């Protein structure tokens, strides 16, 4: 967490706003990391979907 994100949290920014800013700053989501692991042959699509399943 950097100062920009910390300020957004303290100002009660929405989750979407914080995520957007974090992505701009270079964060990778768990699902994005999973896709890289699929391409590298480390895991499977089914495993990434299972672990990163969204509500």
C-alpha distance matrix in Angstrom:
0.0 3.8 6.9 8.1 6.1 6.5 10.0 10.6 10.1 12.3 14.7 15.0 14.5 15.7 14.0 15.6 14.3 10.6 11.5 13.5 11.1 8.6 11.9 13.0 10.2 11.4 9.9 12.9 13.9 15.9 19.0 18.4 18.1 21.2 23.2 22.7 23.9 26.9 27.8 27.7 29.9 27.7 27.6 29.4 28.8 29.9 27.4 24.4 25.8 26.5 23.0 21.2 23.8 22.9 24.6
3.8 0.0 3.8 5.6 5.5 6.1 8.7 10.1 10.7 12.4 14.3 15.5 14.8 16.7 15.6 16.8 14.7 11.4 12.8 13.9 10.7 9.1 12.4 12.4 9.3 11.5 11.1 14.7 16.3 18.8 21.6 20.5 20.4 23.7 25.3 24.6 26.2 29.1 29.7 29.7 32.2 30.1 30.3 32.1 31.4 32.8 30.5 27.3 28.7 29.6 26.3 24.2 26.8 25.7 27.5
6.9 3.8 0.0 3.8 5.5 5.0 6.1 8.6 9.8 10.5 12.2 14.1 13.8 16.4 16.2 17.5 14.8 12.0 14.3 15.0 11.6 11.1 14.6 14.0 11.4 14.3 14.3 17.9 19.3 22.0 24.6 23.6 23.8 27.1 28.6 28.0 29.8 32.6 33.1 33.3 35.8 33.8 33.9 35.6 34.7 36.0 33.7 30.5 31.6 32.6 29.3 27.1 29.4 27.9 29.3
8.1 5.6 3.8 0.0 3.8 5.5 5.3 6.4 8.8 10.1 10.7 12.5 11.2 13.8 13.9 14.5 11.5 9.2 11.7 11.9 8.3 8.9 12.3 11.3 9.6 12.9 13.1 16.7 18.0 21.1 23.3 22.1 23.0 26.2 27.3 27.0 29.1 31.6 32.1 32.7 35.2 33.5 33.4 34.6 33.4 34.8 32.9 29.5 30.3 31.5 28.5 25.9 27.9 26.1 27.5
6.1 5.5 5.5 3.8 0.0 3.8 5.4 5.0 6.2 8.7 9.8 10.5 9.3 11.3 10.8 12.0 9.6 6.5 9.0 10.2 7.4 7.1 10.9 11.1 9.6 12.3 11.4 14.6 15.3 18.1 20.5 19.8 20.6 23.6 25.0 25.1 26.9 29.3 30.2 30.8 33.0 31.2 30.7 31.9 30.6 31.8 29.8 26.5 27.2 28.2 25.1 22.5 24.5 22.8 24.0
6.5 6.1 5.0 5.5 3.8 0.0 3.8 5.4 5.1 6.3 8.6 9.8 10.1 12.6 12.5 14.5 12.3 9.3 12.1 13.8 11.1 10.7 14.5 14.8 13.0 15.5 14.4 17.6 18.0 20.4 23.0 22.8 23.2 26.1 27.8 27.9 29.4 32.0 33.0 33.4 35.5 33.3 32.9 34.2 33.1 34.0 31.8 28.7 29.4 30.0 26.8 24.5 26.4 24.7 25.6
10.0 8.7 6.1 5.3 5.4 3.8 0.0 3.8 5.4 5.1 6.1 8.6 8.8 12.1 13.1 14.8 11.9 9.9 13.3 14.2 11.5 12.3 15.9 15.6 14.3 17.4 16.8 20.0 20.5 23.2 25.5 25.1 26.0 28.8 30.3 30.5 32.2 34.6 35.5 36.2 38.4 36.4 35.9 37.0 35.7 36.5 34.6 31.4 31.8 32.6 29.6 27.0 28.6 26.5 27.2
10.6 10.1 8.6 6.4 5.0 5.4 3.8 0.0 3.8 5.5 5.0 6.1 5.3 8.4 9.6 11.1 8.3 6.7 10.4 11.3 9.2 10.5 13.9 14.0 13.5 16.4 15.5 18.4 18.4 21.2 23.2 23.0 24.3 26.9 28.2 28.8 30.6 32.7 33.7 34.7 36.8 34.9 34.1 34.9 33.3 34.1 32.4 29.1 29.2 30.1 27.3 24.5 25.8 23.4 24.0
10.1 10.7 9.8 8.8 6.2 5.1 5.4 3.8 0.0 3.8 5.4 5.0 5.9 8.3 8.8 11.5 9.8 7.5 10.9 12.9 11.4 11.7 15.2 16.1 15.4 17.7 16.0 18.5 18.0 20.3 22.6 22.9 23.9 26.2 28.0 28.7 30.2 32.3 33.7 34.5 36.3 34.1 33.1 34.0 32.5 32.9 31.0 28.0 28.0 28.5 25.6 23.1 24.4 22.0 22.3
12.3 12.4 10.5 10.1 8.7 6.3 5.1 5.5 3.8 0.0 3.8 5.3 7.8 10.9 12.2 14.9 12.9 11.1 14.6 16.3 14.5 15.0 18.6 19.1 18.2 20.8 19.4 22.1 21.7 24.0 26.3 26.6 27.5 29.9 31.8 32.4 33.8 36.0 37.4 38.1 39.9 37.7 36.7 37.7 36.2 36.6 34.6 31.7 31.7 32.0 29.1 26.7 27.9 25.5 25.5
14.7 14.3 12.2 10.7 9.8 8.6 6.1 5.0 5.4 3.8 0.0 3.8 5.7 9.3 11.7 13.7 11.3 10.7 14.4 15.5 13.9 15.4 18.7 18.8 18.5 21.4 20.3 23.0 22.6 25.1 27.1 27.3 28.6 31.0 32.4 33.3 35.0 36.9 38.2 39.2 41.1 39.1 38.1 38.7 36.9 37.4 35.7 32.6 32.4 32.9 30.3 27.6 28.4 25.7 25.6
15.0 15.5 14.1 12.5 10.5 9.8 8.6 6.1 5.0 5.3 3.8 0.0 3.8 6.4 8.8 11.3 9.9 9.4 12.8 14.4 13.7 14.9 17.9 18.7 18.8 21.3 19.6 21.8 20.8 23.1 24.8 25.5 27.0 29.0 30.5 31.7 33.3 35.0 36.5 37.7 39.3 37.3 35.9 36.3 34.4 34.6 33.0 30.1 29.5 30.0 27.5 24.8 25.3 22.4 22.0
14.5 14.8 13.8 11.2 9.3 10.1 8.8 5.3 5.9 7.8 5.7 3.8 0.0 3.8 6.6 8.2 6.2 6.6 10.0 11.0 10.6 12.4 15.0 15.6 16.3 18.8 17.4 19.5 18.6 21.3 22.7 23.0 24.9 26.9 28.1 29.4 31.2 32.8 34.1 35.5 37.2 35.5 34.1 34.4 32.3 32.8 31.5 28.3 27.7 28.5 26.2 23.2 23.8 20.8 20.8
15.7 16.7 16.4 13.8 11.3 12.6 12.1 8.4 8.3 10.9 9.3 6.4 3.8 0.0 3.8 5.3 5.2 6.3 8.6 9.9 10.9 12.4 14.3 15.6 16.8 18.7 16.9 18.3 16.8 19.3 20.3 21.0 23.1 24.8 25.9 27.5 29.3 30.5 32.0 33.7 35.1 33.6 31.9 31.8 29.5 29.8 28.8 25.6 24.7 25.6 23.6 20.4 20.6 17.4 17.2
14.0 15.6 16.2 13.9 10.8 12.5 13.1 9.6 8.8 12.2 11.7 8.8 6.6 3.8 0.0 3.8 5.5 5.2 6.0 8.5 10.0 10.4 12.1 14.2 15.2 16.5 14.1 15.1 13.3 15.6 16.7 17.6 19.6 21.1 22.4 24.1 25.7 27.0 28.6 30.2 31.5 29.9 28.2 28.2 26.0 26.3 25.1 21.9 21.1 22.0 19.9 16.7 17.2 14.3 14.6
15.6 16.8 17.5 14.5 12.0 14.5 14.8 11.1 11.5 14.9 13.7 11.3 8.2 5.3 3.8 0.0 3.8 5.5 5.1 6.0 8.6 9.8 10.5 12.3 14.2 15.4 13.6 14.3 12.8 15.5 15.9 16.3 18.9 20.4 21.1 22.9 24.9 25.9 27.2 29.1 30.6 29.4 27.7 27.5 25.0 25.6 24.9 21.5 20.5 22.0 20.3 16.7 17.1 14.2 14.8
14.3 14.7 14.8 11.5 9.6 12.3 11.9 8.3 9.8 12.9 11.3 9.9 6.2 5.2 5.5 3.8 0.0 3.8 5.5 5.1 6.3 8.6 10.0 10.7 12.5 14.5 13.4 15.1 14.4 17.6 18.3 18.1 20.5 22.6 23.1 24.5 26.8 28.0 29.0 30.7 32.6 31.4 30.1 30.1 27.8 28.8 27.8 24.3 23.7 25.3 23.3 19.8 20.6 17.8 18.6
10.6 11.4 12.0 9.2 6.5 9.3 9.9 6.7 7.5 11.1 10.7 9.4 6.6 6.3 5.2 5.5 3.8 0.0 3.8 5.5 5.2 6.1 8.6 9.9 10.6 12.5 10.9 13.0 12.5 15.6 17.0 16.8 18.6 21.0 22.0 23.0 25.0 26.7 27.8 29.1 31.0 29.5 28.4 28.9 26.9 27.9 26.5 23.1 22.9 24.2 21.8 18.6 19.9 17.6 18.7
11.5 12.8 14.3 11.7 9.0 12.1 13.3 10.4 10.9 14.6 14.4 12.8 10.0 8.6 6.0 5.1 5.5 3.8 0.0 3.8 5.4 5.0 6.1 8.6 9.7 10.6 8.6 9.8 9.1 12.3 13.3 13.1 15.2 17.4 18.3 19.4 21.5 23.0 24.1 25.6 27.5 26.1 24.9 25.3 23.3 24.4 23.1 19.6 19.5 21.1 18.7 15.5 17.0 14.9 16.6
13.5 13.9 15.0 11.9 10.2 13.8 14.2 11.3 12.9 16.3 15.5 14.4 11.0 9.9 8.5 6.0 5.1 5.5 3.8 0.0 3.8 5.5 5.2 6.3 8.7 10.1 9.4 10.8 10.9 14.5 14.9 13.9 16.5 18.8 19.0 20.0 22.6 23.9 24.5 26.2 28.4 27.5 26.5 26.7 24.5 26.0 25.1 21.4 21.3 23.4 21.3 17.8 19.2 17.1 18.9
11.1 10.7 11.6 8.3 7.4 11.1 11.5 9.2 11.4 14.5 13.9 13.7 10.6 10.9 10.0 8.6 6.3 5.2 5.4 3.8 0.0 3.8 5.4 5.0 6.3 8.9 8.8 11.5 12.4 16.0 17.1 15.8 17.7 20.6 21.0 21.4 24.0 25.8 26.1 27.5 29.9 28.8 28.2 28.8 27.0 28.6 27.3 23.7 24.0 25.9 23.5 20.3 22.1 20.1 21.9
8.6 9.1 11.1 8.9 7.1 10.7 12.3 10.5 11.7 15.0 15.4 14.9 12.4 12.4 10.4 9.8 8.6 6.1 5.0 5.5 3.8 0.0 3.8 5.4 5.0 6.4 5.4 8.4 9.5 13.0 14.6 13.3 14.7 17.7 18.5 18.7 21.0 23.1 23.6 24.6 27.0 25.6 25.2 26.2 24.7 26.3 24.7 21.1 21.9 23.6 20.9 18.0 20.2 18.8 21.0
11.9 12.4 14.6 12.3 10.9 14.5 15.9 13.9 15.2 18.6 18.7 17.9 15.0 14.3 12.1 10.5 10.0 8.6 6.1 5.2 5.4 3.8 0.0 3.8 5.3 5.1 4.7 6.5 8.1 11.9 12.7 10.7 12.6 15.6 15.8 16.0 18.7 20.5 20.7 22.1 24.6 23.6 23.2 23.9 22.3 24.2 23.0 19.3 20.1 22.3 19.9 16.9 19.1 18.0 20.5
13.0 12.4 14.0 11.3 11.1 14.8 15.6 14.0 16.1 19.1 18.8 18.7 15.6 15.6 14.2 12.3 10.7 9.9 8.6 6.3 5.0 5.4 3.8 0.0 3.8 5.5 7.2 9.7 11.8 15.5 16.2 13.9 15.7 18.9 18.6 18.5 21.5 23.3 23.0 24.3 27.2 26.5 26.3 27.1 25.4 27.6 26.5 22.8 23.6 26.0 23.7 20.6 22.8 21.5 23.9
10.2 9.3 11.4 9.6 9.6 13.0 14.3 13.5 15.4 18.2 18.5 18.8 16.3 16.8 15.2 14.2 12.5 10.6 9.7 8.7 6.3 5.0 5.3 3.8 0.0 3.8 6.0 9.4 12.1 15.5 17.0 14.7 15.6 19.1 19.4 18.7 21.4 23.7 23.5 24.3 27.2 26.1 26.3 27.6 26.4 28.6 27.0 23.4 24.7 26.7 24.0 21.3 23.9 22.9 25.4
11.4 11.5 14.3 12.9 12.3 15.5 17.4 16.4 17.7 20.8 21.4 21.3 18.8 18.7 16.5 15.4 14.5 12.5 10.6 10.1 8.9 6.4 5.1 5.5 3.8 0.0 3.8 6.5 9.8 12.9 14.3 11.6 12.2 15.8 16.0 15.0 17.7 20.2 19.9 20.5 23.4 22.4 22.8 24.2 23.3 25.6 24.0 20.5 22.1 24.3 21.6 19.1 22.0 21.6 24.5
9.9 11.1 14.3 13.1 11.4 14.4 16.8 15.5 16.0 19.4 20.3 19.6 17.4 16.9 14.1 13.6 13.4 10.9 8.6 9.4 8.8 5.4 4.7 7.2 6.0 3.8 0.0 3.8 6.6 9.7 11.5 9.6 10.0 13.5 14.4 13.9 16.1 18.6 19.0 19.6 22.1 20.7 20.7 22.1 21.1 23.1 21.2 17.7 19.3 21.1 18.3 15.9 18.8 18.4 21.3
12.9 14.7 17.9 16.7 14.6 17.6 20.0 18.4 18.5 22.1 23.0 21.8 19.5 18.3 15.1 14.3 15.1 13.0 9.8 10.8 11.5 8.4 6.5 9.7 9.4 6.5 3.8 0.0 3.8 6.6 8.0 5.9 6.4 9.8 10.7 10.5 12.6 14.9 15.5 16.4 18.7 17.4 17.1 18.3 17.3 19.4 17.6 14.1 15.8 17.8 15.2 12.9 16.0 16.1 19.4
13.9 16.3 19.3 18.0 15.3 18.0 20.5 18.4 18.0 21.7 22.6 20.8 18.6 16.8 13.3 12.8 14.4 12.5 9.1 10.9 12.4 9.5 8.1 11.8 12.1 9.8 6.6 3.8 0.0 3.8 5.3 5.1 6.3 8.5 10.0 11.0 12.6 14.4 15.8 16.9 18.6 17.0 16.0 16.7 15.4 16.9 15.2 11.6 12.8 14.6 12.0 9.4 12.4 12.4 15.7
15.9 18.8 22.0 21.1 18.1 20.4 23.2 21.2 20.3 24.0 25.1 23.1 21.3 19.3 15.6 15.5 17.6 15.6 12.3 14.5 16.0 13.0 11.9 15.5 15.5 12.9 9.7 6.6 3.8 0.0 3.8 5.5 5.1 6.1 8.8 10.1 10.5 12.3 14.5 15.3 16.3 14.3 12.9 13.9 12.9 14.1 11.9 8.6 10.3 11.6 8.7 6.8 10.4 11.5 15.0
19.0 21.6 24.6 23.3 20.5 23.0 25.5 23.2 22.6 26.3 27.1 24.8 22.7 20.3 16.7 15.9 18.3 17.0 13.3 14.9 17.1 14.6 12.7 16.2 17.0 14.3 11.5 8.0 5.3 3.8 0.0 3.8 5.3 4.8 6.3 8.8 9.7 10.4 12.5 14.2 15.0 13.8 11.9 11.9 10.2 11.7 10.4 6.6 7.8 10.2 8.4 5.9 9.0 10.3 14.0
18.4 20.5 23.6 22.1 19.8 22.8 25.1 23.0 22.9 26.6 27.3 25.5 23.0 21.0 17.6 16.3 18.1 16.8 13.1 13.9 15.8 13.3 10.7 13.9 14.7 11.6 9.6 5.9 5.1 5.5 3.8 0.0 3.8 5.3 5.2 6.7 8.9 10.0 11.1 12.8 14.5 13.8 12.8 13.2 11.7 14.1 13.1 9.4 11.0 13.7 12.0 9.7 12.7 13.6 17.3
18.1 20.4 23.8 23.0 20.6 23.2 26.0 24.3 23.9 27.5 28.6 27.0 24.9 23.1 19.6 18.9 20.5 18.6 15.2 16.5 17.7 14.7 12.6 15.7 15.6 12.2 10.0 6.4 6.3 5.1 5.3 3.8 0.0 3.8 5.5 5.2 6.4 8.8 10.1 10.7 12.5 11.1 10.7 12.2 11.8 14.1 12.3 9.1 11.8 13.8 11.6 10.4 13.9 15.5 19.2
21.2 23.7 27.1 26.2 23.6 26.1 28.8 26.9 26.2 29.9 31.0 29.0 26.9 24.8 21.1 20.4 22.6 21.0 17.4 18.8 20.6 17.7 15.6 18.9 19.1 15.8 13.5 9.8 8.5 6.1 4.8 5.3 3.8 0.0 3.8 5.3 5.0 6.2 8.7 9.7 10.4 9.0 7.6 8.6 8.2 10.4 8.6 5.6 8.7 10.8 9.1 8.6 11.9 14.2 17.9
23.2 25.3 28.6 27.3 25.0 27.8 30.3 28.2 28.0 31.8 32.4 30.5 28.1 25.9 22.4 21.1 23.1 22.0 18.3 19.0 21.0 18.5 15.8 18.6 19.4 16.0 14.4 10.7 10.0 8.8 6.3 5.2 5.5 3.8 0.0 3.8 5.4 5.0 6.3 8.7 9.8 9.9 8.8 8.9 7.7 11.0 10.4 7.5 9.7 12.7 12.0 10.9 13.5 15.5 19.3
22.7 24.6 28.0 27.0 25.1 27.9 30.5 28.8 28.7 32.4 33.3 31.7 29.4 27.5 24.1 22.9 24.5 23.0 19.4 20.0 21.4 18.7 16.0 18.5 18.7 15.0 13.9 10.5 11.0 10.1 8.8 6.7 5.2 5.3 3.8 0.0 3.8 5.4 5.1 6.3 8.7 8.7 9.2 10.5 10.6 13.8 12.8 10.3 13.1 15.7 14.5 13.7 16.8 18.8 22.6
23.9 26.2 29.8 29.1 26.9 29.4 32.2 30.6 30.2 33.8 35.0 33.3 31.2 29.3 25.7 24.9 26.8 25.0 21.5 22.6 24.0 21.0 18.7 21.5 21.4 17.7 16.1 12.6 12.6 10.5 9.7 8.9 6.4 5.0 5.4 3.8 0.0 3.8 5.4 4.9 6.1 5.1 5.8 8.0 9.3 12.1 10.5 8.9 12.4 14.2 13.0 13.3 16.4 19.0 22.7
26.9 29.1 32.6 31.6 29.3 32.0 34.6 32.7 32.3 36.0 36.9 35.0 32.8 30.5 27.0 25.9 28.0 26.7 23.0 23.9 25.8 23.1 20.5 23.3 23.7 20.2 18.6 14.9 14.4 12.3 10.4 10.0 8.8 6.2 5.0 5.4 3.8 0.0 3.8 5.4 5.1 5.9 5.1 5.5 6.4 9.8 9.3 8.1 11.0 13.3 13.1 13.4 15.9 18.6 22.3
27.8 29.7 33.1 32.1 30.2 33.0 35.5 33.7 33.7 37.4 38.2 36.5 34.1 32.0 28.6 27.2 29.0 27.8 24.1 24.5 26.1 23.6 20.7 23.0 23.5 19.9 19.0 15.5 15.8 14.5 12.5 11.1 10.1 8.7 6.3 5.1 5.4 3.8 0.0 3.8 5.4 7.7 8.4 9.0 9.6 13.2 13.1 11.7 14.3 16.9 16.7 16.5 19.0 21.4 25.2
27.7 29.7 33.3 32.7 30.8 33.4 36.2 34.7 34.5 38.1 39.2 37.7 35.5 33.7 30.2 29.1 30.7 29.1 25.6 26.2 27.5 24.6 22.1 24.3 24.3 20.5 19.6 16.4 16.9 15.3 14.2 12.8 10.7 9.7 8.7 6.3 4.9 5.4 3.8 0.0 3.8 5.5 8.0 9.9 11.7 14.9 14.0 13.0 16.2 18.2 17.5 18.0 20.8 23.5 27.2
29.9 32.2 35.8 35.2 33.0 35.5 38.4 36.8 36.3 39.9 41.1 39.3 37.2 35.1 31.5 30.6 32.6 31.0 27.5 28.4 29.9 27.0 24.6 27.2 27.2 23.4 22.1 18.7 18.6 16.3 15.0 14.5 12.5 10.4 9.8 8.7 6.1 5.1 5.4 3.8 0.0 3.8 5.7 7.4 10.0 12.7 12.0 12.1 15.2 16.8 16.6 17.7 20.2 23.2 26.8
27.7 30.1 33.8 33.5 31.2 33.3 36.4 34.9 34.1 37.7 39.1 37.3 35.5 33.6 29.9 29.4 31.4 29.5 26.1 27.5 28.8 25.6 23.6 26.5 26.1 22.4 20.7 17.4 17.0 14.3 13.8 13.8 11.1 9.0 9.9 8.7 5.1 5.9 7.7 5.5 3.8 0.0 3.8 7.2 10.2 12.3 10.4 10.7 14.2 15.1 14.4 15.9 18.7 21.8 25.4
27.6 30.3 33.9 33.4 30.7 32.9 35.9 34.1 33.1 36.7 38.1 35.9 34.1 31.9 28.2 27.7 30.1 28.4 24.9 26.5 28.2 25.2 23.2 26.3 26.3 22.8 20.7 17.1 16.0 12.9 11.9 12.8 10.7 7.6 8.8 9.2 5.8 5.1 8.4 8.0 5.7 3.8 0.0 3.8 7.0 8.5 6.7 7.4 10.8 11.5 11.3 13.0 15.4 18.8 22.2
29.4 32.1 35.6 34.6 31.9 34.2 37.0 34.9 34.0 37.7 38.7 36.3 34.4 31.8 28.2 27.5 30.1 28.9 25.3 26.7 28.8 26.2 23.9 27.1 27.6 24.2 22.1 18.3 16.7 13.9 11.9 13.2 12.2 8.6 8.9 10.5 8.0 5.5 9.0 9.9 7.4 7.2 3.8 0.0 3.8 5.4 5.3 6.4 8.7 9.9 10.9 12.4 14.0 17.4 20.7
28.8 31.4 34.7 33.4 30.6 33.1 35.7 33.3 32.5 36.2 36.9 34.4 32.3 29.5 26.0 25.0 27.8 26.9 23.3 24.5 27.0 24.7 22.3 25.4 26.4 23.3 21.1 17.3 15.4 12.9 10.2 11.7 11.8 8.2 7.7 10.6 9.3 6.4 9.6 11.7 10.0 10.2 7.0 3.8 0.0 3.8 5.4 5.2 6.2 8.5 10.0 10.6 11.7 14.8 18.1
29.9 32.8 36.0 34.8 31.8 34.0 36.5 34.1 32.9 36.6 37.4 34.6 32.8 29.8 26.3 25.6 28.8 27.9 24.4 26.0 28.6 26.3 24.2 27.6 28.6 25.6 23.1 19.4 16.9 14.1 11.7 14.1 14.1 10.4 11.0 13.8 12.1 9.8 13.2 14.9 12.7 12.3 8.5 5.4 3.8 0.0 3.8 5.5 5.2 6.0 8.6 10.0 10.2 13.7 16.5
27.4 30.5 33.7 32.9 29.8 31.8 34.6 32.4 31.0 34.6 35.7 33.0 31.5 28.8 25.1 24.9 27.8 26.5 23.1 25.1 27.3 24.7 23.0 26.5 27.0 24.0 21.2 17.6 15.2 11.9 10.4 13.1 12.3 8.6 10.4 12.8 10.5 9.3 13.1 14.0 12.0 10.4 6.7 5.3 5.4 3.8 0.0 3.8 5.5 5.0 6.1 8.5 9.8 13.4 16.4
24.4 27.3 30.5 29.5 26.5 28.7 31.4 29.1 28.0 31.7 32.6 30.1 28.3 25.6 21.9 21.5 24.3 23.1 19.6 21.4 23.7 21.1 19.3 22.8 23.4 20.5 17.7 14.1 11.6 8.6 6.6 9.4 9.1 5.6 7.5 10.3 8.9 8.1 11.7 13.0 12.1 10.7 7.4 6.4 5.2 5.5 3.8 0.0 3.8 5.5 5.3 5.9 8.1 11.4 14.8
25.8 28.7 31.6 30.3 27.2 29.4 31.8 29.2 28.0 31.7 32.4 29.5 27.7 24.7 21.1 20.5 23.7 22.9 19.5 21.3 24.0 21.9 20.1 23.6 24.7 22.1 19.3 15.8 12.8 10.3 7.8 11.0 11.8 8.7 9.7 13.1 12.4 11.0 14.3 16.2 15.2 14.2 10.8 8.7 6.2 5.2 5.5 3.8 0.0 3.8 5.6 5.3 5.5 8.8 12.0
26.5 29.6 32.6 31.5 28.2 30.0 32.6 30.1 28.5 32.0 32.9 30.0 28.5 25.6 22.0 22.0 25.3 24.2 21.1 23.4 25.9 23.6 22.3 26.0 26.7 24.3 21.1 17.8 14.6 11.6 10.2 13.7 13.8 10.8 12.7 15.7 14.2 13.3 16.9 18.2 16.8 15.1 11.5 9.9 8.5 6.0 5.0 5.5 3.8 0.0 3.8 5.7 5.4 9.1 11.7
23.0 26.3 29.3 28.5 25.1 26.8 29.6 27.3 25.6 29.1 30.3 27.5 26.2 23.6 19.9 20.3 23.3 21.8 18.7 21.3 23.5 20.9 19.9 23.7 24.0 21.6 18.3 15.2 12.0 8.7 8.4 12.0 11.6 9.1 12.0 14.5 13.0 13.1 16.7 17.5 16.6 14.4 11.3 10.9 10.0 8.6 6.1 5.3 5.6 3.8 0.0 3.8 5.7 9.0 11.9
21.2 24.2 27.1 25.9 22.5 24.5 27.0 24.5 23.1 26.7 27.6 24.8 23.2 20.4 16.7 16.7 19.8 18.6 15.5 17.8 20.3 18.0 16.9 20.6 21.3 19.1 15.9 12.9 9.4 6.8 5.9 9.7 10.4 8.6 10.9 13.7 13.3 13.4 16.5 18.0 17.7 15.9 13.0 12.4 10.6 10.0 8.5 5.9 5.3 5.7 3.8 0.0 3.8 6.2 9.7
23.8 26.8 29.4 27.9 24.5 26.4 28.6 25.8 24.4 27.9 28.4 25.3 23.8 20.6 17.2 17.1 20.6 19.9 17.0 19.2 22.1 20.2 19.1 22.8 23.9 22.0 18.8 16.0 12.4 10.4 9.0 12.7 13.9 11.9 13.5 16.8 16.4 15.9 19.0 20.8 20.2 18.7 15.4 14.0 11.7 10.2 9.8 8.1 5.5 5.4 5.7 3.8 0.0 3.8 6.8
22.9 25.7 27.9 26.1 22.8 24.7 26.5 23.4 22.0 25.5 25.7 22.4 20.8 17.4 14.3 14.2 17.8 17.6 14.9 17.1 20.1 18.8 18.0 21.5 22.9 21.6 18.4 16.1 12.4 11.5 10.3 13.6 15.5 14.2 15.5 18.8 19.0 18.6 21.4 23.5 23.2 21.8 18.8 17.4 14.8 13.7 13.4 11.4 8.8 9.1 9.0 6.2 3.8 0.0 3.8
24.6 27.5 29.3 27.5 24.0 25.6 27.2 24.0 22.3 25.5 25.6 22.0 20.8 17.2 14.6 14.8 18.6 18.7 16.6 18.9 21.9 21.0 20.5 23.9 25.4 24.5 21.3 19.4 15.7 15.0 14.0 17.3 19.2 17.9 19.3 22.6 22.7 22.3 25.2 27.2 26.8 25.4 22.2 20.7 18.1 16.5 16.4 14.8 12.0 11.7 11.9 9.7 6.8 3.8 0.0
